Amino acid sequence: MPVPEVSVMRAALFIATALLLAACQSSGTREGSSKENDRIKLADINTQLAIAYMQDGDNELALRKLESALESNPKSVNAHNALALLYNNIGEYPQAEENYRKALALDARNITALNNYGRFLCQQKRYEEGQSRFKEAMDNPLNPTPENAMANAGTCAMQSGDTVRAEDLFRSALQRSSRLPPALLSMAQLSLDQQNPLQARAYYQRYTEVSPQSPRTLWLGMRIEQALGNQDGVASYALQLKNRFPDSPEYGQYQRGELE
């Protein structure tokens, strides 16, 4: 359900206040601040506003905020990265790639931009290019969470059909962070595909302990319990799907008997 406008503005106000407080704490007075620093701060605020609007589904307003951000600071890596995400969301892929490239031209080792650009390339079926971006993120000694890039690389390997490499990557990611939701969910799916529903259930249960359910994940839970012959488990997940996501495509599939 879209977040009301007032919620967005409250979030934006919180972000803006936090940034301004940080600025005050770092300088104590505005005497030492420059117009350039003010433009950078304004770009950061507009970028955060744009992200909030994107989360609410208001891409038009998000675009205006990002354009304002880049007017204030054309060298904002975060603004270019957010703009690339926005263009990707609305299917404007050339503009998305252009902004990913701009972000990385400004900061070639930016972890967020490398991960996002890698995902974009894999979505475009440019798997080797995507894996190269993930490898750069994984190999960056300043990356505090290389397991995220490992999980992204595993997803890309699954998309390319290389399930052996995908499994290796997900296991490596889980060795670093045993509660990483994307890796747990993907291992549940891989295990089910490999006709190992007991292992799939184990990964799936670990996933549900750390991440909220969605129609897609409930559908996977139903398929796992179906493979195990546990109709009570299937019914339990189906009830959650009906109560929480009655308009989802997955519930429609269940009603049509497509679980079999």
C-alpha positions as CSV (number, residue, x, y, z in Angstrom):
1,M,0.0,0.0,0.0
2,P,1.5,3.4,-1.0
3,V,2.8,5.4,1.9
4,P,0.8,8.7,2.4
5,E,2.5,11.9,1.3
6,V,2.8,13.0,4.9
7,S,4.9,9.9,5.7
8,V,7.3,10.8,2.9
9,M,7.6,14.3,4.1
10,R,8.2,13.2,7.6
11,A,10.9,10.9,6.4
12,A,12.4,13.6,4.3
13,L,12.3,16.0,7.2
14,F,14.1,13.5,9.4
15,I,16.8,13.0,6.7
16,A,17.2,16.7,6.2
17,T,17.4,17.3,9.9
18,A,20.0,14.6,10.4
19,L,22.2,16.0,7.6
20,L,21.9,19.5,9.0
21,L,22.7,18.3,12.5
22,A,25.7,16.5,11.2
23,A,26.9,19.6,9.4
24,C,26.4,21.7,12.6
25,Q,28.3,19.1,14.6
26,S,31.2,19.0,12.2
27,S,31.6,22.8,11.8
28,G,30.0,24.3,14.9
29,T,29.4,27.5,12.8
30,R,28.6,28.4,9.2
31,E,31.6,30.7,8.9
32,G,33.8,28.0,7.5
33,S,31.2,26.5,5.1
34,S,31.4,27.1,1.4
35,K,28.8,27.4,-1.3
36,E,30.1,24.2,-2.7
37,N,29.5,22.3,0.6
38,D,26.0,23.7,0.7
39,R,25.4,22.4,-2.8
40,I,26.7,19.0,-1.9
41,K,24.4,18.8,1.1
42,L,21.4,20.0,-0.9
43,A,22.2,17.3,-3.5
44,D,22.3,14.7,-0.7
45,I,19.0,15.8,0.7
46,N,17.3,15.7,-2.7
47,T,18.7,12.3,-3.4
48,Q,17.4,10.9,-0.2
49,L,14.0,12.5,-0.9
50,A,14.0,10.9,-4.4
51,I,14.7,7.5,-2.9
52,A,11.8,7.9,-0.5
53,Y,9.5,8.9,-3.4
54,M,10.7,5.9,-5.5
55,Q,9.8,3.6,-2.6
56,D,6.3,5.2,-2.6
57,G,6.0,4.6,-6.3
58,D,6.1,8.3,-7.3
59,N,8.7,8.1,-10.0
60,E,7.9,11.5,-11.5
61,L,8.6,13.4,-8.3
62,A,11.6,11.2,-7.7
63,L,13.0,12.2,-11.1
64,R,12.5,15.9,-10.4
65,K,14.3,15.6,-7.1
66,L,17.2,13.7,-8.7
67,E,17.5,16.3,-11.5
68,S,17.6,19.0,-8.7
69,A,20.3,17.0,-6.9
70,L,22.5,16.8,-10.0
71,E,22.0,20.5,-10.7
72,S,23.4,21.2,-7.3
73,N,26.2,18.6,-7.6
74,P,26.8,17.1,-11.0
75,K,29.5,14.9,-9.4
76,S,27.1,13.2,-6.9
77,V,27.7,9.4,-7.2
78,N,24.7,8.7,-5.1
79,A,22.4,10.8,-7.3
80,H,23.6,9.1,-10.5
81,N,23.2,5.7,-8.9
82,A,19.7,6.5,-7.8
83,L,18.8,8.0,-11.2
84,A,20.1,4.8,-12.8
85,L,17.8,2.7,-10.5
86,L,14.9,4.9,-11.4
87,Y,15.4,4.6,-15.1
88,N,15.8,0.8,-14.7
89,N,12.5,0.7,-12.8
90,I,10.6,2.4,-15.6
91,G,12.3,0.4,-18.4
92,E,14.5,3.2,-19.8
93,Y,17.6,1.0,-20.0
94,P,20.0,3.1,-22.0
95,Q,19.5,6.0,-19.6
96,A,20.0,3.6,-16.7
97,E,23.3,2.3,-18.0
98,E,24.5,5.8,-18.8
99,N,24.0,6.9,-15.2
100,Y,25.6,3.7,-13.8
101,R,28.6,4.5,-16.0
102,K,28.7,8.1,-14.8
103,A,28.6,7.0,-11.2
104,L,31.5,4.6,-11.6
105,A,33.4,7.1,-13.7
106,L,33.2,9.4,-10.6
107,D,34.1,6.6,-8.2
108,A,35.2,3.3,-9.8
109,R,35.3,1.5,-6.5
110,N,31.8,2.5,-5.2
111,I,30.3,-0.6,-3.7
112,T,26.7,0.3,-4.2
113,A,27.1,1.3,-7.8
114,L,29.1,-1.8,-8.6
115,N,26.4,-4.1,-7.1
116,N,23.6,-2.2,-8.8
117,Y,25.3,-2.0,-12.2
118,G,26.1,-5.7,-11.9
119,R,22.5,-6.6,-11.2
120,F,21.4,-4.4,-14.2
121,L,23.9,-6.2,-16.5
122,C,22.7,-9.6,-15.4
123,Q,19.1,-8.6,-15.9
124,Q,20.1,-7.6,-19.5
125,K,21.6,-11.1,-19.9
126,R,25.1,-9.6,-20.0
127,Y,26.2,-12.2,-17.5
128,E,30.0,-12.0,-17.8
129,E,30.0,-8.2,-17.6
130,G,27.7,-8.4,-14.5
131,Q,30.0,-10.9,-12.9
132,S,33.0,-8.7,-13.5
133,R,31.3,-5.9,-11.5
134,F,30.4,-8.2,-8.7
135,K,34.0,-9.4,-8.6
136,E,35.3,-5.9,-8.3
137,A,32.9,-5.3,-5.4
138,M,34.0,-8.6,-3.7
139,D,37.7,-7.9,-4.2
140,N,37.5,-4.4,-2.8
141,P,39.3,-4.5,0.6
142,L,37.2,-1.5,1.8
143,N,33.9,-3.5,1.2
144,P,32.5,-4.3,4.7
145,T,30.0,-6.8,3.3
146,P,31.4,-8.7,0.3
147,E,28.8,-11.4,1.0
148,N,26.2,-9.2,-0.6
149,A,28.2,-9.1,-3.9
150,M,28.7,-12.9,-3.5
151,A,24.9,-13.4,-3.3
152,N,24.3,-11.0,-6.2
153,A,26.9,-13.0,-8.2
154,G,25.1,-16.2,-7.3
155,T,21.8,-14.8,-8.5
156,C,23.4,-13.8,-11.8
157,A,24.9,-17.3,-12.1
158,M,21.4,-18.8,-11.6
159,Q,20.0,-16.5,-14.2
160,S,22.6,-17.7,-16.7
161,G,21.8,-21.4,-15.9
162,D,25.1,-22.1,-14.0
163,T,23.6,-23.6,-10.9
164,V,26.9,-25.2,-9.7
165,R,28.6,-21.8,-9.6
166,A,25.5,-20.3,-8.1
167,E,25.5,-22.8,-5.2
168,D,29.2,-22.2,-4.5
169,L,28.6,-18.5,-4.4
170,F,25.6,-18.7,-2.1
171,R,27.5,-21.1,0.3
172,S,30.4,-18.7,0.4
173,A,28.1,-15.8,1.2
174,L,26.5,-17.8,4.0
175,Q,29.8,-18.7,5.4
176,R,30.4,-15.0,5.9
177,S,26.9,-14.2,7.0
178,S,24.7,-17.1,8.0
179,R,21.6,-15.0,8.1
180,L,21.8,-13.4,4.7
181,P,18.2,-13.5,3.3
182,P,18.8,-13.6,-0.4
183,A,21.3,-16.4,-0.1
184,L,19.1,-18.4,2.2
185,L,16.1,-18.0,-0.1
186,S,18.1,-18.9,-3.2
187,M,19.5,-22.0,-1.5
188,A,16.0,-23.1,-0.7
189,Q,15.0,-22.7,-4.3
190,L,18.1,-24.5,-5.6
191,S,17.6,-27.4,-3.1
192,L,14.0,-27.8,-4.3
193,D,15.1,-27.7,-7.9
194,Q,17.6,-30.4,-7.0
195,Q,14.8,-32.5,-5.6
196,N,16.0,-32.2,-2.0
197,P,12.9,-30.7,-0.3
198,L,14.1,-31.5,3.2
199,Q,17.2,-29.3,2.7
200,A,15.0,-26.7,1.0
201,R,12.8,-26.6,4.0
202,A,15.7,-26.1,6.3
203,Y,17.0,-23.1,4.3
204,Y,13.5,-21.8,3.9
205,Q,12.8,-21.9,7.7
206,R,16.1,-20.0,8.3
207,Y,15.0,-17.4,5.8
208,T,11.6,-16.9,7.5
209,E,13.4,-16.2,10.8
210,V,15.2,-13.2,9.3
211,S,13.0,-11.8,6.6
212,P,9.3,-11.0,6.1
213,Q,7.2,-13.1,3.8
214,S,6.0,-12.0,0.3
215,P,3.7,-13.7,-2.2
216,R,6.7,-15.2,-3.9
217,T,8.3,-16.6,-0.8
218,L,5.0,-18.0,0.5
219,W,4.5,-19.7,-2.9
220,L,8.0,-21.3,-2.5
221,G,7.0,-22.5,1.0
222,M,3.9,-24.1,-0.5
223,R,5.9,-25.9,-3.2
224,I,8.4,-27.2,-0.6
225,E,5.6,-28.6,1.6
226,Q,3.9,-30.0,-1.5
227,A,7.1,-31.8,-2.4
228,L,7.3,-33.2,1.1
229,G,3.7,-34.4,1.0
230,N,2.7,-32.1,3.9
231,Q,-0.8,-30.9,2.9
232,D,-1.2,-29.2,6.3
233,G,1.9,-27.1,5.6
234,V,0.6,-26.2,2.1
235,A,-2.7,-25.2,3.6
236,S,-1.0,-23.0,6.3
237,Y,1.0,-21.1,3.7
238,A,-2.1,-20.9,1.4
239,L,-4.1,-19.3,4.2
240,Q,-1.4,-16.7,4.8
241,L,-1.3,-16.0,1.1
242,K,-5.1,-15.6,1.0
243,N,-5.2,-13.4,4.1
244,R,-2.2,-11.2,3.3
245,F,-2.0,-11.1,-0.5
246,P,-5.4,-12.1,-1.9
247,D,-4.8,-10.1,-5.1
248,S,-1.4,-11.6,-5.8
249,P,-0.6,-13.6,-9.0
250,E,0.6,-16.4,-6.7
251,Y,-2.8,-16.7,-5.0
252,G,-4.5,-16.8,-8.4
253,Q,-2.2,-19.6,-9.3
254,Y,-3.1,-21.5,-6.2
255,Q,-6.8,-21.0,-6.9
256,R,-6.3,-22.4,-10.4
257,G,-4.6,-25.5,-9.0
258,E,-1.2,-24.6,-10.5
259,L,0.7,-25.8,-7.4
260,E,0.8,-29.3,-8.8
